[in-house]
Structure formats: C-alpha cells, structure tokens
C-alpha cells in the first residue's frame, strides 16, 4: 500500500503499518504536503482493523528537522501561519486519538516539530547517534507547539532547558529524560522496532485500543475521575471476546498446573 504523496511512503506487513517520511533532501521537513499525507494516512489507518501497530520512520540522514522554514518564509502571512500550525496540531491529535499505538523509529536528528513528532508517538526507539532538540529559540521562535508534546513526556526542568536553550540532547539523555523508550546501536534499530511492534501486535486489539484511549484521557483528569474512567474501561474491556477467551485460557492453565 502507498500513501497519497511521494513525500510519505506506506508499507504493511503482519498487522504493522510503516509510514516513512520521504523528503531526505530536506531532512524530512514537515511541508504542508507531508502533513496532509500524514493526516490522510493516519485517518485511513484509524478505521483499518487489519492494522495493529504503526511505525513512523524516515529516509535519509535525519528523522525530521521540523517545519519547512523555506515554505514558511514563502507564505509569511498570519492566515497561512495559523493554518499551518492548526494542521500540524490536528496531525498530532490524530496520532493520540487513533486506536493503534504509534512507534517512532528515530535515527539522526529530530528537531523542533520533528522532536514533537517523537514526543507525540506513544513509544519511541532511537539509534545511539540520534539527537533531539527544540531548536526554534535559536532563530527567535519559541517551540510552542512542540512544547505541548515535550512537557507531556519530560520532567518540567528538563523540558524547560531544552525549550529555552535549543541545545541538542543525545539519545542516552533522551532515554533518561523519558523522551524515548529504548536506545540501540544503529544496526539493531530495525530489529528493536520490529520486536516492540510485533509484541504489541500480538495482543488483543480491543484491549490495546481501550488502554490507549484511557491512558491519554486520564492523564488530564483528577484522581477520582481517572479511576471512574478506568473502571468504565475495565468493564467495557471485560465484555469483549478477547478478554473472556484470554481469562478462560489462563484459568484453564491454572487448573492444569494444580493437578
């Protein structure tokens, strides 16, 4: 399967859809066309029951350098700027709201909105040479929209340091900060991503979808409301065939072990 734009490639195998940013000559900068392609791809995957997990990857030397600054300067008006950032925010919200987990496969640089992409993904695996920055401050532009995702991943002071200095964080620092889940050698990146994606794809899609939806919903709630929603989610999940079959199989194993 292919996405609607040559700037984004899609391939599907074993319930895993891989979306590959394909602007290597521009360090996979997020042009309007690429953002549109990402939105179309995420919308299509959201309603595709065959897809259990999404991997977001990139071609070339960088994961993504963020927004396309040349395109932005060519259309500098307030209306164009507002439309661009609304479009980008819509893509990020779609990633959060879609039922399938999204894993970032990160190599090279992930800066500004590229770092935002990594922070928005549900999980992230980085190569040892990957580097991350919210670098807009260096050109007089505070990374406000990347900040939203960053502050939902990192402790406040680490996020503030990245946002205020624009300096790079290496892969090991990103792991310590909570921006990525795993750091591996470059030649092991594909294998590590595949292992994580396959492990999730093997789980009940209903349980995964229920869990992802609740995970983000309860983060913004008070403790009492979070528990109320969690109870509702557990009840809904228990009504699914996957849960009933899984529990019955587990109980059956227990009975056989006692014998």
N, C-alpha and C positions, 0 to 999 in steps of 0.2 A: 504494500500500500504506500502511496505517496501523499504528502501534504499538498496544499493548494499553491505553494510557492517554492521555487528552486532555492529560496533562502532558508527553507526548513525541510528536512527530509524525514520520512517516517518509515520504519520497518517494524513488522510484528512477528513474534515467534514465541510459542509456548505461553500465550497469555500476557506477554510483556511487550508493550509498545515503546519503541525507542524513537524519540524525537531528537534530531540532530541539527543544531544551529549551523547554517552553511553559508556564512559570509567570512571565510577565513582571511580574505584580503583586507577586510575592515575589522579584524579582530572580533568578529561576530557582534558588532554594534547593533543595538536594537532599533532598527529602522522602523518606520510606520508599516512597511510591507511585512517585515519579520514579525512585528507584534500582531498584525492581522492574521498571519499564518499560524502563530501560536494560539491565538484565540480560537480560530477555526478548528485547529487540531484538538485542543482541549475540549471544545464543545462536542466534537464528534466522539471523542473517547468517553466522555461522561455518560453517554447513552449506549455505549457499546459493551454489552455484557461479556464479550469474549476477552476483553482487556482486564487483567487483574492488577497490573502494576505499570507505571510509566517511568521510563528512564529519560532524563534530559541530558543530552550530551552535546558536544560541539566539535567541529572540524577545525584544523589549523593549530596555531601556536597558543591561542587563548580560548578560555571558556567564553567570556564576553567582557568587552570593555565598557559596557553600559550603553547609554543612549548615543545615537549617532549625532555627534556635535556639529558636523558639517551640514547635515539635514536640518538641524535645529536653527543654525545661523542663517540658513537659506529661507526659513519661514519664521521670522522672529516675532511676529505679532502676538498679542495676548491671546487671541482666539485660538491660534494654531498651537501655542504652548499649552493652553488649558486642555485642548482636545488630546494632545499627545500624552500628558500626564494622566488624564482620565482613562485613556486607552490602556496605558501601562498598568494602572491600578486595577482595571477590570480584568486584565490577564492574571494578575497576582491573586485577586479574589477568586477567580475561577479555579485556579490551582488548589486553593484551600478548600473550596466547596465541592470539588469533584470527588466521587466516592473512592477512586483509586489512589493509593499512595504514589507520590512522585519522588523519585530519587535523582539527585543531581550527581552526575559523573564529572568531576571537576579536574581539569588539568590547566596548567598555565595560569594566566591572570583572570581574576573575576573582580572587576572594579565597578563602583557606583551601582547602576541598575543591574549590572552583571552580578555583583555581590548580593543585591536584593533578590535576584532570581534564586541564588543558592540558599539564602535565608528563608525564602518562601517555600522551597521544596520541603516535603515532610522529612526527608532524610538526605544525607549527602556523604559521598565517598570522595576523597581527594587524593591525588597523587602527591608525593613528597615535595615536588617542586612547585605545587600550586601556591599562589599568593592572592591575598584578598585585601581590598581597600575600598573605603567610601571616599573617593579622592576628589569629589566636586569642590570641596573647600579650597583646594589648591588653585582653582581658576575662579574663585569668588562665588561659587554656587554651593550652598549647603545642601547635602544629600537628604532632603526632607522625606521624599517617598521611600528611598532605601532605609531610612531611619525606622520607619514603621515596622518593617520586617526584622531589621537588625535588633531592635530593642525587645523583640519577642523571642530572640534566641540568646542574646548575650546578657550578662550582668550589666547594670547601669553604667558603672565606671569604665568598663572595657568598651562598651558601645560608645560612650561619650568620647573616649580617647580616639577611637577610630574616626568618628564623625568630625571631631574638632581639628585633628592633625592631618587626616588624609593619608597617613603613613601606611605602608604595607604590613600585613600580618602574614607570617608564613603558615604552612599547613599545620605544623605542630602547635603553634599558638592558637590557630583556629579550632583545633581539636580541644585544647584546654579551655577555650572560651565557650565552647558549645555550638560553634557555627557548623561544624561537620561531625559526623559520627565515627568515621574511620579514616586513617591515613595509611597509604600503602605505596610501595615502590611503583614507579610508572609502568613497568612491565606486568605488574599484578593488578592494575586498575580495572581492566575489563573483567577479570575473574572475580574480584571482590564485589564489583557491582552486580555481576550475574548471580553470585552466591546469595547476596542480600535480596535481590529481586525474586529469585526462584523460591527462597524461603517464604517470602510473603505471598507469592502467587499460589503456593500450595495450601494456604489457609482458606477458611471459609470466606468467600467474597462478601457475604451478608455481614458476618462478624467484623470484617475489616472496615466495611463501609459504615456500619453503625459506630464503630470505635473512632474512626477518623472524624466523623461529624461531631460526636460528643467531645472529643479531645479539644477541638478549637472552640466549640460553643462554651464549654465550662471554664475555659481559661479567663474569659472576660466576666464571669459571674461571681457572685458572692458564694461562700461556702455552702450555705443552706440550699440555694438554688442549684448549685453544681451537683449536690447529692440528689436533689429531686430529679434533675435531668438524667443523672446516672442510673437511678432506679428505673425510670421510664425506658431507658435504652436497654438495660438488662432484661426487662420484661419483654420488650419487642424482640430482642435477640433470642430469648428462650422460646419464642413462638416459631422460630424458623426450623425447617427440617434439618439443616446442618447442625444446629445445636443439639437437637434431640438425638440425632444419629450419633453424634460425637460423644455425648454423655453416656448413651446406652452402650456404645462400644467400650468406653472407659470403664464403666461399671462391670461389664462382662469380663474384662481383663482382670479386674479386682477379684471377682468371684472365682475365676480360674486359678489365680495366684494363691488364694486361701486354701484351695483344695490341694 
